[in-house]
Each structure stands twice: as C-alpha cells, then as structure tokens.
Amino acid sequence: MSDAELEQIIGKVREVKALHRARERVKQLERELGGEPAKPEESGYVPQFLRMQVTRGIAPLPAAGSWTIFPPHERSTSTAYEGRPR
C-alpha cells in the first residue's frame, strides 16, 4: 500500500467520523426541539490509571520540606519582596 492510498483511507475515516458526530448532534437537537431536556455530554471511557483512587479518611500530606515548587538550585535566598519604593 502506498502513502497516497494510506492518506486517502485516513481521510475517508476522518470524514466518516465527522459525519457520525454531525448525525448524533442533529439527533440531539431534534430531541431538544421536541421538548426533551438536554442530556449532558457523555464522558466516554476513562482508563483505570486515570481514575481517581478513593480512600477512606483524610489523605496524608507529605512531610514539610519533602516537596517544593522549585528545585533547590532555583530557590531564592531572599524572603522579602524587593519591589519599587512607594
């Protein structure tokens, strides 16, 4: 299969998917015009590793100083704001 044939197939698949989405949107709009309440968008499948893990109780916080926003070499030694004088 050549690159041109593959590009043509990919283009057709994208077009079919776009037409499918458009058809579903038309059906949704027809239902809304018919008086049905609007349905929320379906979220679709969420892989297990992206799902939030729920545990009982309060999640423990990391110990103070165990995590920072900036790496140690990028931290400023100044603690006061050095802005313009008023």
PEKAGI-V764414 format. One record per helix or strand of 2 or more residues. SS is the DSSP state (2 for helix, 1 for strand). FROM is the first residue (numbers start at 1). LEN is the number of residues. Records with the same first field share a line. If there is no record, write none. Layout:
SS=FROM-LEN / FROM-LEN
This chain:
2=3-31 / 48-3 / 72-3
